[in-house]
Amino acid sequence: MENWKSLFRPHILQRGLDYYEEGAVVSLDKTESGYRAEVEGTEDYEVEIEIQDGEITDLYCSCPYADDGNYCKHMAAVLYAVDNGEASETGARNPSDMRNERISSLQKIVADIPEKELRELVVSLADNDQSLHNRLMLQYGTENPAFLARLKTRIDEIGWRRSG
């Protein structure tokens, strides 16, 4: 499998490398005709790569970007993992077990973070991630009329765009 990187736009390739380096490829199995993987993104996405005679013949991802026939960052992340020899034989590890292991490790780390540092970290992350900010505001915030008005406006905008 040479030159697979030429299939991807440079920014997609970089995002795929970032996903790979962040450990988003949570399972990667070798199949009879290529590879099957699960990649954590906005949601968990299934990626399949078909290979014949050492060449990629088909790439599939369940993400919306790939629905339009595009090669996505999830595919690139899996190919980086394949290049680094991380595939196991089909069924060797259960993706939900791998995810549970990752969550357990994360919980142990978070438990040891001093409360003040943890709060500062959450604020910093929410400041740079609008989705996390909104989730915190909705789940834990006291009623903030300005925030709720912005949220209602945003929901209305999405509704108008999607209503065709």
Residue pairs with C-beta under 8 A, 6 or more apart in sequence:
1 51
1 54
1 55
1 56
1 79
1 82
1 83
2 54
4 56
4 79
5 13
5 76
5 79
7 56
7 59
7 71
8 16
8 71
8 75
8 76
9 71
12 70
12 71
12 72
12 73
12 76
13 76
15 73
15 76
16 72
16 73
16 74
16 75
16 76
16 77
16 79
16 80
17 76
17 77
17 80
18 73
19 25
19 39
19 41
19 73
19 74
19 76
19 77
20 76
20 77
20 80
20 81
23 102
24 39
24 40
24 41
24 74
24 77
25 37
25 38
25 39
25 77
25 78
25 80
25 81
25 86
26 38
26 39
26 40
26 44
26 95
26 98
26 99
26 102
27 37
27 38
27 93
27 94
27 95
27 98
28 35
28 36
28 37
28 78
28 81
28 82
28 86
28 87
28 88
29 35
29 36
29 37
29 87
29 88
29 89
29 90
29 91
29 92
30 87
30 88
30 89
30 90
31 48
31 90
33 50
33 51
33 52
34 48
34 49
34 50
34 51
34 56
34 58
35 47
35 48
35 49
35 51
35 78
35 82
35 87
36 46
36 47
36 48
36 49
36 90
37 46
37 47
37 48
37 49
37 78
37 81
38 44
38 45
38 46
38 47
38 95
39 45
39 47
39 61
39 74
39 77
39 78
40 99
41 63
41 73
41 74
43 63
45 61
45 62
45 63
45 74
46 60
46 61
46 62
47 59
47 60
47 61
47 62
47 74
47 75
47 78
48 58
48 59
48 60
48 61
49 56
49 58
49 59
49 60
49 75
49 78
49 79
49 82
50 56
50 57
50 58
50 59
51 57
59 66
59 71
59 75
60 66
61 72
61 74
61 75
63 72
63 74
65 72
65 73
66 72
66 74
66 75
81 87
110 118
113 121
122 136
125 132
126 132
126 133
126 136
127 133
134 151
137 144
137 147
137 151
138 151
141 147
